Amino acid sequence: MHMATILVVGGAGYIGAHCCLDLAGRGHRPVVYDNLSNGHESFVQWGPLEIGDLHDRSRLREVMDRHRPAAIIHFAALIEVGLSLADPLSFYQNNVGGTIGLVSAASEAGIDKFVFSSTCATYGVPQATPMAEDHRQVPINPYGRSKLMVEQILADLDALRGFRSVVLRYFNAAGADEGGRIGEWHDPETHAIPVAIEAAMGRRAGFTINGSDYDTRDGTCIRDFIHVMDLADAHARAVEHLLAGGTSATVNLGTGTGTSLLELLDVVRTVSGRNVPVARGPRRAGDSPSLVADNRRAKALLGWEPKRSIEDIVTSAWRWHSSRNTG
Ligand SMILES: NC(=O)c1ccc[n+]([C@@H]2O[C@H](COP(=O)([O-])OP(=O)(O)OC[C@H]3O[C@@H](n4cnc5c(N)ncnc54)[C@H](O)[C@@H]3O)[C@@H](O)[C@H]2O)c1
């Protein structure tokens, strides 16, 4: 595949930055567009940073006209499920309204190849495990609904005028660049692995298990943790699929293996050699008991396979968090 310029929207954030690292390693040129609301300027190391907001159509057009990207990868969104329950309108405005601005600008600029960060949260409560892409989609929180709406918009645009998209439904992104340059950095941090690591480091009082009475093998929630560099690899493959003339597709990205919270805490203890103090709390609104991917389509369509284990995930995350001075 020849070198291409890719506009990475939300590329100063956790997954987007890892994706830029991977794209650059393949000889592509990632151009980051981000308003830095939740991203980090220091994460933009593999191409130029263009600061701007999803809602700023003229700024988007200016950046697209300057860099002439062959495709767009769209990571920019509000992501915290709890916040989406407290403030749904911000989520619909940013995740749905902002994406409408982005795809409108892209269409004006003649860009018709688009990779979108969707999520297993669009499925809601599993009817079957593992979940394939044709599993029914009944999201149980505004965050998941905002992502499902964008999926539907993209399908409409493909039918209308051949706007090509690959919708990637990630399960739980985790881990960090093995070179230690970037890692997971959300503020506030609510994701299980960084929270457990910070508890092991003594940077927080402990880890609270939200619900121990789920109908799962040990009563705690089961998640499919996928290494962020495996995710990045899949994005590059999705872009290359579109650049090669491939049609629109929807693809799960997970390992196919579930890890319960108790099992995860054991891995964190083993990798870190430290204790993780645990408290038990009530179930959290909007949480699904179990989310595990059927990832066969990603293998068939993109030739993609996750290469890193849960131990690799926690080891790389531990290294990243250890190298940071602040919690
Ligand atoms: N982290 C996960 O486990 C996970 C799972 C499934 C899906 N996703 C999706 O992946 C994407 C990336 O997640 P992440 O964990 O890297 O999040 P993140 O918050 O680290 O990154 C999102 C980036 O988008 C930027 N952004 C947000 N709103 C913007 C706007 N209006 N204009 C310009 N930039 C804006 C932020 O500044 C940030 O840099 C999101 O769309 C998220 O919904 C994440």
The ligand as a MOL file (V3000), in Angstrom:
LIG
                    3D

  0  0  0     0  0            999 V3000
M  V30 BEGIN CTAB
M  V30 COUNTS 44 48 0 0 0
M  V30 BEGIN ATOM
M  V30 1 N -11.6390 3.5210 25.3670 0
M  V30 2 C -12.4390 2.4810 25.0420 0
M  V30 3 O -12.3850 1.4220 25.6720 0
M  V30 4 C -13.4140 2.5940 23.9020 0
M  V30 5 C -14.2770 1.5180 23.6440 0
M  V30 6 C -15.1630 1.6010 22.5640 0
M  V30 7 C -15.1770 2.7360 21.7730 0
M  V30 8 N -14.3490 3.7810 22.0540 0 CHG=1
M  V30 9 C -14.3940 4.9750 21.1990 0
M  V30 10 O -13.0790 5.2530 20.7310 0
M  V30 11 C -12.9030 6.6430 20.5400 0
M  V30 12 C -11.6340 7.0970 21.2360 0
M  V30 13 O -11.6880 6.7850 22.6440 0
M  V30 14 P -10.5180 7.2130 23.6180 0
M  V30 15 O -10.5510 6.2920 24.7790 0
M  V30 16 O -9.2640 7.3860 22.8540 0 CHG=-1
M  V30 17 O -11.0650 8.6570 24.0960 0
M  V30 18 P -10.2500 10.0090 24.3780 0
M  V30 19 O -11.1620 10.8800 25.1710 0
M  V30 20 O -8.9060 9.7080 24.9270 0
M  V30 21 O -10.0660 10.6100 22.9070 0
M  V30 22 C -11.0660 11.3520 22.2620 0
M  V30 23 C -10.4170 12.5590 21.6420 0
M  V30 24 O -11.4020 13.3090 20.9380 0
M  V30 25 C -11.2200 14.6860 21.2010 0
M  V30 26 N -12.5210 15.3560 21.0300 0
M  V30 27 C -13.6740 15.1140 21.7110 0
M  V30 28 N -14.6400 15.9410 21.2910 0
M  V30 29 C -14.1130 16.7050 20.2980 0
M  V30 30 C -14.6230 17.7440 19.4790 0
M  V30 31 N -15.8820 18.1840 19.6050 0
M  V30 32 N -13.8050 18.2950 18.5590 0
M  V30 33 C -12.5160 17.8810 18.4350 0
M  V30 34 N -11.9720 16.9040 19.1960 0
M  V30 35 C -12.7610 16.3350 20.1210 0
M  V30 36 C -10.6910 14.7500 22.6100 0
M  V30 37 O -9.9700 15.9470 22.8780 0
M  V30 38 C -9.7910 13.5060 22.6590 0
M  V30 39 O -8.4600 13.8100 22.2860 0
M  V30 40 C -14.1760 7.3050 21.0720 0
M  V30 41 O -15.0080 7.6180 19.9790 0
M  V30 42 C -14.7990 6.2240 21.9260 0
M  V30 43 O -16.2080 6.3640 21.9790 0
M  V30 44 C -13.4640 3.7350 23.0990 0
M  V30 END ATOM
M  V30 BEGIN BOND
M  V30 1 1 1 2
M  V30 2 2 2 3
M  V30 3 1 2 4
M  V30 4 1 4 5
M  V30 5 2 4 44
M  V30 6 2 5 6
M  V30 7 1 6 7
M  V30 8 2 7 8
M  V30 9 1 8 9
M  V30 10 1 8 44
M  V30 11 1 9 10
M  V30 12 1 9 42
M  V30 13 1 10 11
M  V30 14 1 11 12
M  V30 15 1 11 40
M  V30 16 1 12 13
M  V30 17 1 13 14
M  V30 18 2 14 15
M  V30 19 1 14 16
M  V30 20 1 14 17
M  V30 21 1 17 18
M  V30 22 2 18 19
M  V30 23 1 18 20
M  V30 24 1 18 21
M  V30 25 1 21 22
M  V30 26 1 22 23
M  V30 27 1 23 24
M  V30 28 1 23 38
M  V30 29 1 24 25
M  V30 30 1 25 26
M  V30 31 1 25 36
M  V30 32 1 26 27
M  V30 33 1 26 35
M  V30 34 2 27 28
M  V30 35 1 28 29
M  V30 36 1 29 30
M  V30 37 2 29 35
M  V30 38 1 30 31
M  V30 39 2 30 32
M  V30 40 1 32 33
M  V30 41 2 33 34
M  V30 42 1 34 35
M  V30 43 1 36 37
M  V30 44 1 36 38
M  V30 45 1 38 39
M  V30 46 1 40 41
M  V30 47 1 40 42
M  V30 48 1 42 43
M  V30 END BOND
M  V30 END CTAB
M  END
